[in-house]
């Protein structure tokens, strides 16, 4: 039985507008190529491997990582300790990299439109400096997870970089980080789940995959949007958070794609993202 799909009209319209504005997204055959291989059938067993090779055949790094927002994003990915419970020491250089990334994405049409929209819909300041401070507070302000004596995480780390929790690997919902970790051998791709966002989709954009980290930590199911720009993902999750769509999953019609945007927050006066990711609405 097919599950019902009831898209949120306002959020669908806005995210589709951002998707169409995002001329910085990457395309298969031009910027990267995938090798999907076998498909996974269960999230309970991470011991079987249905893929004999990497998910990414190649990525044109010279082209992709020289783009300002991708370059600034890539600089952030080695700034965090893997294990939850390990106190993070944020250096002066890392703080500069955080602000450099925010400066870069605010130059894009996607984030300029996001700012304009949130001013009208979410009582966000019209001042760009204030908006960047808000983005910094949401994504980079450190917080303490349960059981740690000091600040050991931030929203950016969980969503885009990933974290270790015992034998689990949690977070990491970004194709760039996935590619870079797979390239150096940290991620062993097990295969993908058969999910579809549009019928007969010739350009797979949204994948649910399974992998293990260095043969130690398993990730039974990981959803990643392939080819999206860093600014689009920041815009989508920030918009969902500030519109109050932050307590579960929301159906979204993103152009031709039927998706679910999941967003969980915590905190009252200064909201943080516990997690945020996009999955296929139909399985």
SEGUTOR-154628 format. One line per field, with one value per residue: y, x, z of N, C-alpha, C in turn. Coordinates in steps of 0.2 Angstrom, whole numbers, plus 2048, in hexadecimal, padded with zeros to 3 digits. Atoms other than C-alpha are relative to their C-alpha. Last residue first. Example, Ala and Ser with C-alpha at 12.3 -4.5 7.8 and 13.67 -1.06 7.14 Angstrom:
REM residues 2
n.Y (7FA/7FA)
n.X (7FC/804)
n.Z (7FF/800)
ca.Y (7FB/7EA)
ca.X (844/83E)
ca.Z (824/827)
c.Y (805/806)
c.X (7FC/804)
c.Z (803/800)
This chain:
REM residues 283
n.Y (805/806/800/801/807/801/803/7FE/803/807/806/804/807/801/7FA/7FC/7F9/800/7FB/801/7FB/802/7FC/7FE/802/801/805/806/801/7FC/801/7FA/801/7FC/800/806/806/802/807/804/800/7FA/7FE/805/7FE/7FA/801/804/7FC/7FB/804/803/7FA/7FF/7FB/7FA/7FB/800/7FD/7FA/7FC/7F9/7FC/805/7FB/802/7FD/800/807/803/7FB/800/800/803/805/803/807/801/7FB/801/7FD/801/7FB/800/805/7FF/7F9/7FC/7FB/7FE/803/7FC/801/807/800/806/803/800/807/802/7FF/806/806/7FF/801/807/803/7FE/804/7FC/800/801/7FA/7FC/7FA/7FC/803/807/801/807/801/807/803/800/801/806/806/802/802/7FB/800/806/800/7FA/7FB/7FD/804/803/805/806/802/807/7FF/801/806/806/803/802/807/805/802/804/806/803/802/806/7FF/7FF/7F9/800/7FA/803/805/800/7FA/801/804/7FC/7FA/803/801/7F9/7FD/805/7FF/803/7FD/7FA/802/803/7FA/7FC/804/7FF/7FA/800/804/7FC/7FB/803/802/7F9/7FB/7FC/7FA/7FD/7F9/7FE/800/7FC/803/805/807/803/7FC/803/807/801/7FE/805/805/7FE/7FF/807/803/7FD/7FC/7F9/7FD/800/7FB/7F9/7FC/7FB/7F9/7FB/801/7FA/7FD/7FA/7FA/802/7FC/801/7FB/802/804/7FC/804/803/7FB/800/802/802/7FD/804/807/803/807/805/806/806/7FF/7FA/800/806/804/804/807/802/801/803/7FA/7FD/805/800/7FA/801/804/7FD/7FB/803/803/7FA/7FB/7F9/7FB/7FA/7FB/7FA/7FB/7FA/7FA)
n.X (7FC/803/807/805/801/806/7FF/804/7FF/7FD/802/7FB/801/7FB/7FE/806/7FF/800/7FD/802/7FC/800/7FB/802/7FB/804/7FE/803/801/7FB/800/7FE/800/805/800/802/801/7FA/801/803/807/803/800/804/807/801/801/806/806/800/802/807/805/800/7FB/802/7FF/7FA/802/7FC/803/7FE/803/805/806/805/806/801/802/7F9/7FB/7FC/7F9/7FE/7FA/7FF/7FE/801/7FE/801/7FA/7F9/7FB/7FC/800/804/803/800/805/804/806/805/805/803/806/801/807/803/801/7FA/7FA/7FF/7FE/7F9/7FB/800/7FC/7F9/7FD/7FD/805/7FD/800/806/7FE/805/7FF/7FF/803/7FF/7FD/801/7F9/7FB/803/804/7FD/7FC/805/804/803/7FD/803/7FF/7FF/7FA/7FA/800/804/7FE/804/7FF/7FF/7F9/7FC/804/802/7FA/7FE/805/7FF/7FA/802/804/7FB/7FD/7F8/7FE/7FE/7F9/7FE/7FD/804/808/802/801/806/806/800/802/807/803/800/804/807/803/7FF/804/806/801/7FF/806/806/7FE/802/807/803/800/805/806/800/801/7FA/801/7FC/7FE/801/7F9/7FD/804/804/805/7FE/804/7FF/7FB/801/803/7FC/7FB/803/801/7F9/7FD/803/7FF/806/7FE/7FE/804/805/7FE/7FF/7FB/803/7FB/7FB/7FE/806/803/7FC/7F9/7FC/803/7FE/800/7FB/7FB/7F9/7FF/7FC/802/807/801/805/806/7FF/804/800/801/803/7FF/7FC/7FC/7FD/7FC/803/7FC/800/7FA/7FC/7F9/7FB/7FF/7FE/7F9/7FE/800/7FA/7F9/7FF/7FE/7F9/7FB/800/801/7FB/804/7FB/803/801/7FC/804)
n.Z (800/802/7FD/805/802/805/806/805/806/7FD/803/803/802/805/802/800/7FE/7F9/7FD/7F9/7FC/7F9/7FC/7F9/7FA/7FA/7FB/802/807/802/807/804/807/804/807/803/7FB/7FC/803/7FB/802/7FE/7F9/7FD/802/7FD/7F9/7FF/801/7FA/7FA/800/7FE/7F9/7FE/7FE/805/804/807/802/805/800/806/803/801/805/7FF/7F9/7FE/7FE/7FF/7F9/800/7FA/801/7F9/7FF/7F9/7FC/7F8/7FC/803/7FF/806/805/806/7FF/805/7FE/806/7FF/800/805/801/802/804/801/7F9/7FD/7FC/804/804/7FC/7FD/805/802/7FB/801/805/806/806/807/804/800/803/805/806/7FF/7FA/7FE/7F9/7FD/7FF/806/806/801/800/806/805/803/806/804/807/803/7FB/801/7FE/7FA/800/7FC/7FA/7FD/7F9/7FD/803/801/7F9/7FC/803/7FF/7F9/800/802/7FB/7FB/802/800/807/801/801/7FB/7F9/7FD/801/7FE/7F9/7FE/802/7FB/7FA/800/800/7F9/7FC/801/805/806/800/802/807/805/800/803/807/803/7FF/805/807/800/801/807/803/801/806/7FF/806/800/800/7F9/7FC/7FB/803/7FD/7FB/7FA/7FC/7FF/7F9/7FB/7FF/7FD/7F9/7FD/7FF/7FA/7F9/800/801/7FA/7FB/801/802/7FA/802/800/7FF/805/804/803/7FD/801/800/805/806/805/807/801/804/800/7FA/7FC/7F9/7FF/7F9/7FB/7FD/7FF/7FB/801/7FB/803/7FD/7FA/800/806/801/804/804/7FF/7FE/806/7FE/7FF/807/804/7FF/803/807/801/7FE/805/806/800/800/806/7FD/800/800/801/802/7FA/800/800)
ca.Y (813/824/834/832/839/84A/84E/858/853/85A/86B/879/886/895/89B/88A/87C/86C/869/85A/85C/84F/855/848/847/846/84D/856/867/864/85E/85D/852/857/84C/84F/85C/86B/872/882/88E/891/87F/87B/88B/886/875/87A/889/87F/871/87D/887/877/873/863/856/847/849/83D/831/825/814/806/811/805/80A/7FE/7F9/80A/812/807/80B/80A/815/81F/82A/83A/841/833/83B/830/82F/823/828/835/835/822/816/806/806/808/7FE/7FA/809/807/818/81D/818/829/82B/825/832/840/839/838/84A/850/846/84D/845/840/83D/82E/820/813/807/813/824/82B/83B/841/850/858/856/852/85E/86C/86B/86C/860/85C/86B/865/858/84C/840/848/853/864/872/87B/88A/885/882/88C/899/89C/89D/8AA/8B4/8B4/8BB/8C9/8CD/8CD/8D9/8D5/8CD/8BC/8BD/8AC/8AF/8BF/8C0/8AD/8B0/8BE/8B4/8A4/8AE/8B5/8A3/89B/8AA/8A8/8B4/8AF/89E/8A5/8B0/8A1/896/8A4/8A5/893/893/8A2/898/889/894/89B/889/880/873/866/85B/848/842/83E/836/83D/84D/85C/868/85D/861/874/877/86D/87A/888/880/87A/88C/894/888/881/871/86C/870/869/85B/854/846/833/822/827/819/80F/7FD/7EB/7F1/7E5/7E4/7DA/7DE/7ED/7E2/7EB/7F8/7EA/7E8/7F1/7F3/7EE/7FA/80C/812/825/832/844/856/854/842/845/857/863/871/883/889/888/894/885/87C/88C/88E/87C/87F/88D/885/875/87E/888/879/86C/85C/84E/83D/82E/81E/811/800)
ca.X (82F/827/82B/83E/848/84F/859/85A/860/861/860/862/856/85B/84D/845/851/850/84C/847/846/841/83D/833/835/82B/836/82F/831/834/823/826/81F/824/82C/82E/82F/837/82B/82B/82E/83F/844/83E/846/856/855/852/85E/86D/869/868/878/883/87E/874/87C/875/869/86E/864/86D/867/86F/87E/88B/89B/8AA/8AE/8B7/8A5/898/88B/879/871/861/863/85B/861/861/861/857/848/83B/82E/833/83A/83E/844/84D/85A/86C/87C/889/895/8A4/8A8/8BA/8C3/8CA/8BE/8AF/8B2/8B3/8A3/899/89E/899/888/882/877/884/87A/87E/88B/887/893/895/88E/899/894/890/897/888/879/882/890/886/87A/888/891/89C/89A/89F/89C/894/887/879/87F/887/885/890/889/88D/87C/86E/879/883/873/86C/87C/87B/869/86F/87D/870/865/853/850/846/834/831/826/82B/83D/83E/83B/847/855/851/851/863/868/863/869/87B/886/87F/887/898/897/890/89E/8AB/8A3/8A5/8B7/8BB/8B5/8C0/8CF/8CC/8CB/8BB/8C0/8B2/8B0/8AF/89E/898/8A7/8AD/8B6/8B2/8BB/8BF/8AF/8AF/8BB/8B0/8A2/8AD/8B3/8A1/89B/8A8/8A8/8BA/8B4/8A9/8B4/8C4/8BB/8B3/8AB/8AE/8A6/89D/894/8A4/8A7/8A1/890/883/88C/884/888/87D/86E/85E/85C/857/856/865/867/876/881/87E/88D/88C/894/899/89A/895/88E/883/87F/884/87A/880/872/867/858/84E/850/84D/83C/838/83D/831/822/824/825/815/80B/810/80F/802/809/7FF/809/807/800)
ca.Z (7FB/7F8/802/7FE/80C/811/821/831/842/854/84C/858/85E/868/873/875/873/868/856/84B/838/82B/81A/810/7FE/7ED/7E0/7D0/7D7/7E9/7EF/802/80F/820/82D/840/84D/844/837/842/833/83A/83A/828/821/829/823/811/811/818/80B/7FD/802/802/7F0/7EC/7E1/7EA/7F8/806/811/81C/821/82C/830/838/842/842/830/82E/82E/827/819/814/807/805/7F5/7EF/7DE/7D3/7C1/7B5/7C1/7B9/7C6/7D2/7E4/7E4/7F1/7EE/7FC/7F7/7F9/806/805/80F/816/81E/80E/809/7FA/805/811/804/7FB/80A/80F/7FE/7FE/80E/81B/828/838/843/842/84E/858/866/860/852/84A/839/82E/826/832/842/840/83A/849/855/861/870/87B/88D/89A/88E/893/889/87B/87F/873/866/85C/84A/841/84A/852/842/838/844/843/830/832/83D/830/822/82B/826/837/837/83D/835/825/81D/823/820/80E/80B/814/80A/7FA/7FE/803/7F2/7E8/7EF/7F8/809/805/805/814/81E/819/81D/82E/832/82B/836/845/840/83F/851/857/85D/86A/86A/879/875/87B/869/860/84F/855/849/83E/82F/825/827/818/80D/80F/80B/7FB/7F7/7FA/7EF/7E0/7DF/7E7/7D9/7CA/7D0/7DA/7CB/7D4/7D0/7D0/7E0/7E9/7EC/7E7/7EA/7EF/7F8/808/816/828/82A/82F/836/828/81C/809/802/7F0/7E5/7DA/7DB/7D2/7D1/7C6/7CA/7C4/7B2/7B0/7BF/7C3/7D1/7D8/7D7/7CC/7DC/7D8/7D2/7E2/7EC/7E3/7E7/7F9/7FA/7F1/7FB/80B/807/801/80E/803/807/801/807/809/7FB/800)
c.Y (7FA/7FA/7F9/7FF/800/7F9/7FF/7FC/803/7FC/7FA/7FA/7FE/7F9/800/807/804/807/7FF/806/800/805/7FF/803/802/7FE/800/7FA/7FA/800/805/7FE/806/7FE/804/800/7FA/7FA/7FC/7F9/7FB/801/806/801/7FB/803/806/7FE/7FB/803/804/7FC/7FD/805/801/805/807/806/801/802/806/803/807/804/7FC/806/7FF/803/800/7F9/7FC/804/7FE/800/7FD/7FB/7FE/7F8/7FF/806/7FE/803/7FE/806/800/7FA/802/807/805/805/803/7FD/805/7FF/7F9/800/7FB/7FD/7FF/7F9/7FE/800/7FA/7FA/800/7FE/7F8/7FD/802/7FC/804/7FF/7FF/806/804/806/803/7FD/7F8/7FF/7F9/800/7F9/7FC/7FF/7FF/7FA/7FA/7FE/7FE/806/800/7FB/800/807/806/803/7FB/7FC/7FA/7F9/7FF/7F9/802/7FF/7FA/7F9/7FD/7FD/7F9/7FB/7FD/7FB/7F9/7FD/7FD/7FA/802/801/808/800/805/7FE/7FB/801/807/7FF/7FC/804/805/7FD/7FF/807/803/7FC/802/7FD/804/806/7FE/7FD/806/804/7FC/801/806/800/7FC/804/805/7FD/7FF/806/805/804/806/803/808/802/7FF/805/7FE/7FB/7F9/7FD/803/7FC/7F8/7FE/802/7FA/7FB/801/801/7F9/7FD/803/805/807/804/801/805/807/805/804/807/805/7FD/805/802/806/806/7FE/804/7FE/806/7FE/7FB/804/7FC/7FC/806/801/7FE/7FC/804/7FC/7F9/7FD/7F9/7FB/7FA/7FA/801/806/800/7FA/7FB/7FC/7F8/7FD/7FE/7FD/806/803/7FB/800/806/7FE/7FC/804/805/7FD/7FE/806/805/806/806/807/805/806/805/806)
c.X (7FE/805/7FD/7F9/7FB/800/7FA/802/7FC/802/803/7FD/806/800/805/802/7FA/802/800/805/7FE/804/7FF/806/7FC/804/7FB/801/7FD/801/806/800/801/800/7FB/801/7FE/7FF/806/7FE/7FC/7F9/7FD/800/7FB/7F9/7FF/7FF/7FA/7F9/800/7FE/7F9/7FA/7FF/806/7FE/800/806/7FD/804/7FE/802/7FD/7FB/7FB/7FB/7F9/7FE/7FE/806/806/803/808/801/805/800/801/800/802/7FE/806/807/805/805/801/7FC/7FC/800/7FA/7FC/7F9/7FA/7FB/7FD/7F9/801/7F9/7FC/7FF/806/807/800/802/807/805/800/804/808/804/802/7FB/803/801/7FA/804/7FC/801/800/7FC/800/803/7FE/806/805/7FD/7FC/804/803/7FB/7FD/7FD/803/7FD/802/801/806/806/800/7FA/802/7FB/800/801/807/805/7FC/7FD/806/802/7FB/802/806/7FE/7FC/805/803/807/802/802/808/803/802/7FC/7F9/7FF/7FF/7FA/7FA/7FF/7FE/7F8/7FD/7FF/7FC/7F8/7FB/801/7FB/7F9/7FF/800/7FA/7FB/801/7FD/7F8/7FD/800/7FA/7F9/7FF/7FE/806/800/804/803/7FF/807/803/7FC/7FB/7FA/803/7FD/800/805/800/7FE/805/805/7FD/7FF/807/802/7FD/801/7FA/804/803/7FB/7FB/803/802/805/7FC/806/806/802/7FA/7FD/805/807/803/7FE/802/801/806/804/807/802/804/7FE/7F9/800/7FC/7FA/801/7FC/800/7FF/7FC/801/804/804/802/804/7FC/804/800/806/803/808/805/802/804/808/803/800/806/807/801/802/807/805/800/7FE/805/7FC/805/7FD/7FE/804)
c.Z (7FC/800/7FE/804/7FB/7FE/7FB/7FA/7FB/7FA/803/7FD/7FC/7FD/7FA/7FD/7FF/802/808/804/807/804/807/803/806/806/806/805/7FE/7F9/7FE/7F9/7FC/7F9/7FD/7F8/7FC/805/803/7FD/805/7FF/802/808/804/800/804/807/801/7FF/806/806/800/802/808/802/803/7FC/7FC/7F9/7FE/7FA/801/7FA/7FC/7FF/7FA/801/808/802/802/800/807/800/807/7FF/808/801/808/804/808/804/7FD/801/7FB/7FC/7FA/802/7FA/802/7FA/801/802/7FB/7FF/7FE/7FC/7FF/806/803/804/7FC/7FD/805/802/7FB/7FF/806/800/7FC/7FB/7FB/7F9/7FC/7FF/7FD/7FA/7FA/802/807/802/806/803/801/7FA/7F9/7FF/800/7F9/7FB/7FD/7F9/7FC/7F9/7FD/805/7FF/802/807/7FF/802/806/803/807/803/7FE/7FF/806/804/7FD/802/807/800/7FE/806/806/7FF/800/7F9/7FF/800/805/807/804/800/804/807/802/7FF/805/807/800/801/808/805/800/7FA/7F9/800/7FE/7F9/7FB/800/7FC/7F9/7FD/800/7FB/7FA/800/7FE/7F8/7FD/800/7FA/802/7FA/7FF/800/807/804/806/7FE/802/806/807/805/802/807/805/802/804/807/803/801/806/808/800/7FF/806/806/7FE/7FE/805/7FD/801/800/7FB/7FA/7FC/803/7FF/801/7FA/7F9/7FC/7F9/7FE/7FB/800/807/804/807/802/806/805/803/802/805/7FD/806/7FD/804/806/7FE/7F8/7FE/7FC/7FB/802/802/7F9/800/800/7F9/7FC/802/7FC/7F8/7FE/801/7FB/7F9/800/800/7FA/804/801/800/800/7FD/805/800)
